[in-house]
Structure formats: structure tokens, C-alpha cells
């Protein structure tokens, strides 16, 4: 009887402690307010396939470089040797000419006036000046890049919708998305998605960091072709430090190995994707993957499902809305849903995974594309209680 009372007392204290924390304002207050799931609308704006060609290298800065070409300068005609006194008198003037030229403003490049200075044995050669001007041009380019990558505005436009800081063209070479992770309707942690491609391959690293419990991580890697897009080689999941389900795509043998132990085997179908590479393949192709069913694996299971847009919706951040096209893949009791944002390079601003064990909902609060911040959820007002406004 005594032990039973102690257990009841412990439960009562635990309940009181949890209720106290919930009402204290100590929990994170930057969480998104969860509106009820909306009905999908018919699609009014079609997603566009994105160009994955690598951008051409930027041309060298004009101005100083163009005027300092060795071929452009002609030797000055020979002049009679001046008298010694005259040479001494003119020497200070010759030395001061470059300084005067530098003092004159030039909006094209700071080193451009040097090209107009008269040749002098005491001055560096044209090649030396060209080499010395390269760091200046690099610094200008770096400054321009810094200005282009300044923090993005955090407020929505007048129409209530969130737009990227600048026009985004082509499929990203690199992207980072920060998420808030919801377990059901409760914010349970934070998450990150890291996407990169180059040298004929891609890497997609997704992590979820719950406030309580082990970290979840998924790593998808494979080839990337300009014409066909993503060709996954492997998917690996971790729970904490323990490796969990995985998938291996053996294109030579035409086999797909998957499962907790990697001991399940199926014939590999053309165009197969893992559940995370699928989102980026849809983004690259503008959602057009053909009418045939696609072989999709979560690492635990494999199912075939034709991928087409399920509808249009708005992703409500609480500080503005983002237009999205929703894709849903489901089979054998699992549902995987991707909310792709056409204005943000078709990136997934929301990812939902539902199976018999869990219901995880990742909602974006930050979007960086090619190293430049494009949007970030602004700080939310601190509230101790739900009804405090």
C-alpha cells in the first residue's frame, strides 16, 4: 500500500511539473502555429522543369584588364637623351604622374588610370600591373557577392505571400533548409536538409533533432545527370548512432536491396528513387515523371506508385504564405508527402512521413539557395499561454 501511494505521488508530481513547464513560457516560442490541414485546390500554376546546366564562368572584369593588355601598348618613339639637369628636374614629375592618375576617380576600376601613365624604367611592367590588379578585381567580385547574399527580408509582401530575395533560376547546386519538426501536432524538435550536387553526383542529408530522444538521420547519395536527373545509389537511415533501414541500388545486377538488415531483394526498375531523392527529382523535372508507376523505397519498404501532382495549396508560416504544389506517394499504409515551392526552386518546404510507427511533419523556417539566404521565419512574439495575444 505504501509503495502504491509513492507511485501515485510521483505521477502527480510529474504531471504538475509538466503542466508548470508548459505554462511557464520556457518552451521555444518560435514554433509555427499549426493550422488545420487544408483541402487541396486544383492547380492554377504549373511547375516548371529547371535547367541543371552548370553556369558558365564569369568573364574577367573589364576596365583595368582590358586597358592593360600588353598587345594594346605600343613602344614610344625614341627621343634624344635629355641633358642631365633636365632629366633630374623631370624625374619627380614622372614619378608623380601615376599618383595623379590614381587620384582621378574612375568608376570602372581603380587600376585603370595606370594604363595611361608613360612608360618608365622605374615603374613595374605591364604584366606586373596586371597581376597586381587581379586581387583588386577579386575583392570587387567578393564584395558584390557579399551584397547579393545579404540577409533576406523576413516579412511577406503586400499580397501576403513570401517571395525569394532574388529571382532564382535553374536547379540549385546547393541548398540548405531549416525545419521545425512536429510529431503529430506537437513541435518535437528541429531539422535540417542539406542538398548539394556536382562532379556527376549528388548528396542529400536530412536530420531531425528531437528535444527528447535520439537524432534521426537519412543520407541519400548517387549520380546526377543533366538529362535524367537523380540516380540514387544508396539510402541509409540512423537512429542515434545505430544504423537502421537502408537501400542499395545495384544497376549492374539490376537488383534493389533494402530492409533493416539489407537482406531483402527485388528487381530494380528503371527510374527507381528513394523516398527523399524523389522530392528533388520531382523538383528538377517540374513534377513530370511520366504516367508509369515509379519504384520508391523508404529503406524499410518498396512500393510502386505513379507520381503526379495531388493539388495546389499554400504553406502558411504564420508570417506569410508560400505557394506550393503537393505530391503524395502512398502504399502499404505509408504516406509520404512533399510540398514543393515553385518560387523557391521547387524545393520541399514541407515533408510529411506517416507510417504505423510515427507521424513526422517537417515545416521549413529557413531557405538558403547556393549559399545565399532567401527567406527566414522572423522571431515570433513570446506567449506564455495560447490565448495571450
C-alpha positions as CSV (number, residue, x, y, z in Angstrom):
1,X,0.0,0.0,0.0
2,X,2.8,2.3,0.9
3,X,4.6,1.7,-2.4
4,X,1.4,2.3,-4.3
5,X,1.0,5.7,-2.6
6,X,4.6,6.6,-3.5
7,X,3.9,5.8,-7.2
8,X,0.7,7.9,-7.2
9,X,2.6,10.7,-5.6
10,X,5.4,10.5,-8.2
11,X,2.8,10.6,-11.0
12,X,1.1,13.6,-9.5
13,X,4.4,15.5,-9.1
14,X,5.4,14.6,-12.7
15,X,2.1,15.9,-14.0
16,X,2.4,19.1,-12.1
17,X,5.9,19.6,-13.3
18,X,4.9,19.2,-17.0
19,X,2.0,21.5,-16.6
20,X,4.2,24.1,-15.0
21,X,6.7,24.0,-17.8
22,X,4.0,24.2,-20.5
23,X,2.6,27.3,-18.8
24,X,5.9,28.9,-17.9
25,X,6.9,30.2,-21.3
26,X,10.2,28.3,-21.1
27,X,9.5,26.2,-24.2
28,X,10.5,27.5,-27.7
29,X,8.1,30.2,-28.9
30,X,9.3,30.4,-32.5
31,X,7.2,27.4,-33.4
32,X,4.8,27.6,-36.3
33,X,1.2,27.8,-35.4
34,X,-0.4,24.7,-36.9
35,X,-3.4,25.5,-39.0
36,X,-5.8,22.6,-39.8
37,X,-4.8,20.7,-42.9
38,X,-6.4,22.4,-45.9
39,X,-8.2,20.8,-48.8
40,X,-6.0,20.8,-51.9
41,X,-7.2,23.0,-54.8
42,X,-6.9,22.4,-58.5
43,X,-3.6,23.5,-59.8
44,X,-3.6,27.1,-61.3
45,X,0.2,27.5,-61.7
46,X,2.2,24.7,-63.4
47,X,5.5,23.8,-62.0
48,X,8.4,24.3,-64.5
49,X,11.3,21.9,-65.1
50,X,14.5,23.5,-64.1
51,X,17.8,23.8,-66.0
52,X,20.6,21.8,-64.3
53,X,23.4,23.1,-66.6
54,X,26.3,24.5,-64.6
55,X,26.6,28.2,-65.1
56,X,29.4,29.4,-67.4
57,X,32.4,31.0,-65.7
58,X,32.1,34.7,-65.3
59,X,34.1,36.8,-67.7
60,X,37.1,38.7,-66.3
61,X,36.3,42.2,-65.0
62,X,36.5,44.8,-67.8
63,X,38.3,48.1,-67.5
64,X,41.7,47.6,-65.9
65,X,42.2,44.3,-67.6
66,X,41.1,45.4,-71.0
67,X,43.3,48.5,-70.9
68,X,46.3,46.7,-69.5
69,X,46.7,44.2,-72.3
70,X,50.4,44.1,-73.4
71,X,49.4,43.8,-77.0
72,X,47.5,47.1,-76.8
73,X,50.5,49.2,-75.8
74,X,53.0,50.4,-78.5
75,X,56.5,51.4,-77.7
76,X,57.0,55.2,-77.6
77,X,59.2,56.7,-80.3
78,X,62.9,57.1,-79.4
79,X,63.7,60.6,-78.0
80,X,67.0,62.3,-77.8
81,X,68.7,61.9,-74.5
82,X,67.9,65.0,-72.4
83,X,70.5,67.0,-70.5
84,X,71.4,65.8,-67.1
85,X,69.8,68.8,-65.3
86,X,66.6,68.5,-67.3
87,X,66.4,64.8,-66.6
88,X,66.8,65.5,-62.9
89,X,64.1,68.1,-63.0
90,X,61.6,65.9,-64.8
91,X,62.2,62.8,-62.7
92,X,59.9,63.9,-59.8
93,X,57.2,64.8,-62.3
94,X,57.4,61.3,-63.9
95,X,57.2,59.6,-60.6
96,X,54.2,61.7,-59.5
97,X,52.2,61.0,-62.7
98,X,50.9,57.6,-61.6
99,X,49.8,59.1,-58.2
100,X,47.9,61.8,-60.0
101,X,46.3,59.3,-62.3
102,X,45.3,57.2,-59.3
103,X,43.8,60.3,-57.6
104,X,41.5,60.9,-60.6
105,X,38.2,59.0,-60.0
106,X,37.3,56.2,-62.3
107,X,34.1,54.2,-61.8
108,X,35.3,51.2,-63.8
109,X,38.3,50.2,-61.9
110,X,40.8,51.7,-59.6
111,X,43.8,50.5,-61.5
112,X,42.6,51.6,-65.0
113,X,44.3,55.1,-65.0
114,X,47.7,53.3,-64.6
115,X,47.4,52.2,-68.2
116,X,47.6,55.9,-69.3
117,X,50.9,56.5,-67.4
118,X,54.0,56.9,-69.5
119,X,56.4,54.0,-69.5
120,X,59.3,54.4,-67.1
121,X,62.1,52.1,-66.2
122,X,61.4,52.6,-62.5
123,X,57.8,51.5,-62.9
124,X,56.6,47.9,-62.9
125,X,56.0,46.2,-66.2
126,X,52.5,45.8,-67.7
127,X,52.4,42.2,-66.8
128,X,53.3,43.0,-63.2
129,X,50.5,45.6,-63.0
130,X,48.0,43.2,-64.5
131,X,48.9,40.6,-61.9
132,X,48.7,43.2,-59.1
133,X,45.2,44.2,-60.2
134,X,43.8,40.7,-60.0
135,X,43.3,40.8,-56.2
136,X,41.5,44.1,-56.6
137,X,39.1,42.6,-59.1
138,X,38.7,39.6,-56.9
139,X,37.9,41.8,-53.9
140,X,35.3,43.7,-56.0
141,X,33.7,40.4,-57.1
142,X,33.7,39.2,-53.5
143,X,32.1,42.4,-52.3
144,X,29.4,42.1,-55.0
145,X,28.7,38.5,-53.8
146,X,28.5,39.6,-50.2
147,X,26.0,42.3,-51.1
148,X,24.0,39.7,-53.1
149,X,24.0,37.3,-50.2
150,X,22.8,39.8,-47.6
151,X,20.2,38.5,-45.2
152,X,16.8,38.1,-46.8
153,X,13.8,40.1,-45.8
154,X,11.7,38.3,-43.2
155,X,8.3,39.9,-43.9
156,X,5.8,38.9,-46.5
157,X,5.0,41.1,-49.5
158,X,1.9,43.3,-49.7
159,X,0.0,40.4,-51.2
160,X,0.6,38.3,-48.1
161,X,2.9,35.9,-49.9
162,X,6.6,35.3,-49.3
163,X,8.9,35.6,-52.3
164,X,12.6,34.9,-52.5
165,X,15.0,37.8,-52.2
166,X,16.1,37.5,-55.8
167,X,14.9,35.6,-58.9
168,X,16.1,32.0,-58.7
169,X,17.0,30.4,-62.0
170,X,18.0,26.8,-62.6
171,X,18.2,23.9,-60.3
172,X,20.2,24.6,-57.2
173,X,23.8,23.4,-56.9
174,X,23.5,23.7,-53.1
175,X,20.6,24.3,-50.8
176,X,20.0,24.3,-47.1
177,X,16.6,24.2,-45.5
178,X,15.9,24.6,-41.8
179,X,12.8,22.9,-40.4
180,X,10.7,22.6,-37.3
181,X,9.8,19.0,-36.6
182,X,6.3,18.1,-35.5
183,X,5.4,14.8,-34.0
184,X,1.7,14.7,-34.7
185,X,0.6,18.3,-33.8
186,X,3.3,18.9,-31.2
187,X,6.6,20.6,-32.0
188,X,9.2,18.0,-31.1
189,X,12.5,19.4,-32.4
190,X,14.3,20.9,-35.3
191,X,15.6,19.6,-38.5
192,X,18.0,20.4,-41.4
193,X,18.1,19.4,-45.1
194,X,21.4,19.7,-46.9
195,X,21.4,19.3,-50.7
196,X,24.5,19.5,-53.0
197,X,25.4,18.3,-56.5
198,X,28.5,18.4,-58.6
199,X,31.0,16.3,-60.4
200,X,28.3,14.0,-61.7
201,X,26.8,13.2,-58.2
202,X,24.5,14.4,-55.5
203,X,24.3,14.2,-51.7
204,X,21.1,14.7,-49.7
205,X,21.4,14.7,-45.9
206,X,18.3,15.1,-43.8
207,X,18.4,15.2,-40.0
208,X,15.8,15.6,-37.3
209,X,16.9,16.6,-33.8
210,X,14.1,16.0,-31.3
211,X,14.1,17.7,-27.9
212,X,13.8,14.3,-26.3
213,X,15.1,11.1,-27.8
214,X,17.7,10.1,-30.3
215,X,18.5,12.0,-33.5
216,X,17.1,10.7,-36.8
217,X,19.2,11.0,-39.9
218,X,18.8,9.9,-43.6
219,X,21.5,10.1,-46.2
220,X,20.8,9.6,-49.9
221,X,23.7,9.6,-52.4
222,X,24.0,8.8,-56.0
223,X,24.7,10.1,-59.5
224,X,23.3,13.2,-61.1
225,X,22.9,13.6,-64.9
226,X,21.8,16.7,-66.7
227,X,19.3,14.8,-68.8
228,X,18.0,12.1,-66.5
229,X,18.4,13.8,-63.1
230,X,19.0,11.8,-59.9
231,X,20.1,8.2,-60.0
232,X,20.3,7.1,-56.3
233,X,23.0,4.6,-55.3
234,X,22.1,4.3,-51.6
235,X,19.9,5.4,-48.8
236,X,20.9,4.9,-45.2
237,X,19.0,5.7,-42.0
238,X,20.3,6.2,-38.5
239,X,18.5,6.4,-35.1
240,X,21.1,8.0,-32.8
241,X,24.4,6.2,-33.6
242,X,22.6,3.0,-34.7
243,X,22.3,2.2,-38.4
244,X,18.7,1.3,-39.3
245,X,17.0,0.6,-42.6
246,X,18.9,1.0,-45.9
247,X,18.5,0.6,-49.6
248,X,21.2,-0.1,-52.2
249,X,20.6,0.3,-55.9
250,X,22.7,-2.2,-57.9
251,X,22.3,-1.1,-61.5
252,X,24.8,-3.7,-62.9
253,X,23.0,-6.6,-61.4
254,X,19.5,-5.0,-61.7
255,X,18.7,-5.5,-58.0
256,X,17.4,-3.4,-55.2
257,X,18.5,-4.5,-51.7
258,X,16.6,-3.0,-48.7
259,X,15.4,-3.6,-45.2
260,X,16.7,-3.2,-41.6
261,X,19.5,-5.7,-42.4
262,X,19.7,-5.0,-46.2
263,X,18.7,-8.6,-46.8
264,X,15.5,-8.1,-48.9
265,X,15.9,-8.2,-52.6
266,X,13.8,-7.1,-55.6
267,X,14.3,-6.5,-59.3
268,X,15.4,-2.9,-59.8
269,X,13.1,-0.9,-62.1
270,X,14.2,1.9,-64.4
271,X,13.8,5.3,-62.8
272,X,13.7,4.0,-59.2
273,X,14.0,6.5,-56.4
274,X,14.4,6.5,-52.7
275,X,11.7,8.5,-50.8
276,X,14.0,11.6,-50.4
277,X,15.6,11.7,-53.8
278,X,12.1,11.5,-55.2
279,X,11.3,15.0,-53.9
280,X,14.3,16.5,-55.8
281,X,13.7,14.5,-58.9
282,X,10.2,15.9,-58.9
283,X,11.6,19.4,-58.4
284,X,14.1,19.1,-61.2
285,X,11.6,17.7,-63.7
286,X,8.8,20.1,-62.8
287,X,6.7,17.2,-61.4
288,X,6.6,15.4,-64.8
289,X,8.0,11.9,-64.2
290,X,5.7,10.2,-66.8
291,X,2.5,8.2,-66.4
292,X,4.1,4.9,-65.3
293,X,4.4,3.8,-61.7
294,X,7.7,4.6,-60.1
295,X,9.5,2.2,-57.8
296,X,10.0,4.0,-54.5
297,X,11.8,2.7,-51.4
298,X,11.8,4.1,-47.8
299,X,14.6,1.6,-46.9
300,X,12.0,-0.5,-45.0
301,X,9.5,-1.0,-47.8
302,X,9.3,-0.8,-51.5
303,X,6.2,0.2,-53.5
304,X,5.3,1.4,-56.9
305,X,3.2,4.5,-57.3
306,X,2.6,6.9,-60.3
307,X,3.7,10.3,-59.2
308,X,1.6,13.3,-60.3
309,X,0.6,16.5,-58.5
310,X,-2.1,15.9,-55.9
311,X,-3.1,19.6,-55.9
312,X,-2.2,23.1,-55.0
313,X,-2.0,24.6,-51.5
314,X,-0.5,27.4,-49.5
315,X,2.2,26.8,-46.9
316,X,1.2,29.1,-44.1
317,X,4.2,30.1,-42.0
318,X,2.3,32.5,-39.7
319,X,4.3,35.3,-41.1
320,X,3.2,35.0,-44.7
321,X,2.3,32.3,-47.2
322,X,4.2,30.3,-49.8
323,X,2.5,28.8,-52.9
324,X,3.2,25.1,-53.2
325,X,2.3,22.1,-55.3
326,X,1.7,19.0,-53.3
327,X,2.8,15.5,-54.3
328,X,1.7,12.5,-52.3
329,X,3.1,8.9,-52.6
330,X,1.4,6.2,-50.6
331,X,1.3,2.5,-50.4
332,X,1.1,-0.3,-47.9
333,X,-0.2,2.0,-45.2
334,X,2.6,4.6,-45.6
335,X,2.1,8.2,-46.8
336,X,4.9,10.5,-48.0
337,X,4.0,14.0,-48.9
338,X,6.2,16.8,-50.4
339,X,5.1,20.4,-50.7
340,X,7.3,21.9,-53.4
341,X,7.6,25.7,-53.8
342,X,7.9,26.8,-57.4
343,X,9.2,30.3,-56.5
344,X,11.9,28.7,-54.3
345,X,13.5,26.4,-57.0
346,X,10.8,23.7,-56.4
347,X,12.4,23.0,-53.0
348,X,10.4,21.0,-50.4
349,X,9.2,23.5,-47.8
350,X,7.2,20.7,-46.1
351,X,7.8,17.0,-45.8
352,X,5.3,14.6,-44.2
353,X,6.0,10.9,-43.4
354,X,3.3,8.7,-41.9
355,X,3.5,5.0,-41.1
356,X,2.3,2.7,-38.4
357,X,5.1,3.8,-36.0
358,X,5.3,7.6,-36.5
359,X,3.8,10.7,-38.0
360,X,6.6,13.2,-38.7
361,X,6.0,16.6,-40.2
362,X,8.9,18.9,-41.2
363,X,8.0,22.5,-41.8
364,X,10.5,24.9,-43.3
365,X,11.6,28.1,-41.3
366,X,14.7,28.9,-43.4
367,X,15.7,28.6,-47.1
368,X,19.2,29.2,-48.4
369,X,20.0,28.6,-52.1
370,X,23.5,28.4,-53.5
371,X,24.9,29.9,-50.3
372,X,22.5,33.0,-50.2
373,X,19.7,33.3,-47.7
374,X,16.3,33.6,-49.4
375,X,13.9,33.5,-46.5
376,X,13.8,33.1,-42.8
377,X,10.9,32.9,-40.4
378,X,11.1,36.0,-38.2
379,X,11.1,35.7,-34.4
380,X,7.6,35.1,-33.1
381,X,6.2,37.0,-30.2
382,X,6.7,35.3,-26.9
383,X,3.5,34.0,-25.3
384,X,3.1,32.2,-22.1
385,X,-0.4,31.0,-22.9
386,X,-2.1,30.1,-26.1
387,X,-4.7,32.8,-25.7
388,X,-2.3,35.6,-24.9
389,X,-2.2,37.9,-28.0
